[in-house]
Amino acid sequence: MTTFATVLGATEAVELRTQLVAEVRETGGTPERPTFRMVPATRLAQGQVVYYTVRITNPTPVFANKVQVSQLIPANTTYVVGSAGGPGADVEFSIDGGQSFARAEDLKLPDGTRAPPERYTHIRWQLRNPLAPGATALVRFRATFH
């Protein structure tokens, strides 16, 4: 799925392209020499971990500054704690449908307790560096299918 995100640059708004790629880890080989490869997540079994990659591409001729991309955690999945990341990216989460974001340790339920990953609805990455013209940044997370 490809979507567009508008990012405010130094002097103008920059429209970035994002694409969510879902894969699963496939095991092969022999017991003595197991092999692993990533394949598209076309059929899932309950409890299977899905590896998601968000590709953030800057198709414009200008640098994109202060890039911030949020991703809905797919339906019927639960975020795997500690799996969201990306080189040079700060990660925050939402439990209210993307209305507000905070670091995982700061996400609180109305009763003041820490929000469990089952309540996460969105993940947001803030790139620490500008995204160059034509460049692509990759951010990732894992979720368990249920």
LINZI-V769694 format. One record per run of one state. SS is the DSSP state (~ for helix, > for strand, _ for the rest). FROM is the first residue (numbers start at 1). TO is the last residue. Records with the same first field share a line. If there is no record, write none. Layout:
BEGIN
SS = FROM-TO + FROM-TO
END
This chain:
BEGIN
_ = 1-1 + 9-12 + 30-33 + 41-48 + 58-63 + 65-67 + 73-76 + 80-84 + 86-88 + 95-101 + 103-103 + 107-107 + 109-113 + 115-116 + 120-121 + 128-130 + 132-135 + 146-146
> = 2-8 + 13-29 + 34-40 + 49-57 + 64-64 + 68-72 + 77-79 + 85-85 + 89-94 + 102-102 + 108-108 + 114-114 + 122-127 + 131-131 + 136-145
~ = 104-106 + 117-119
END
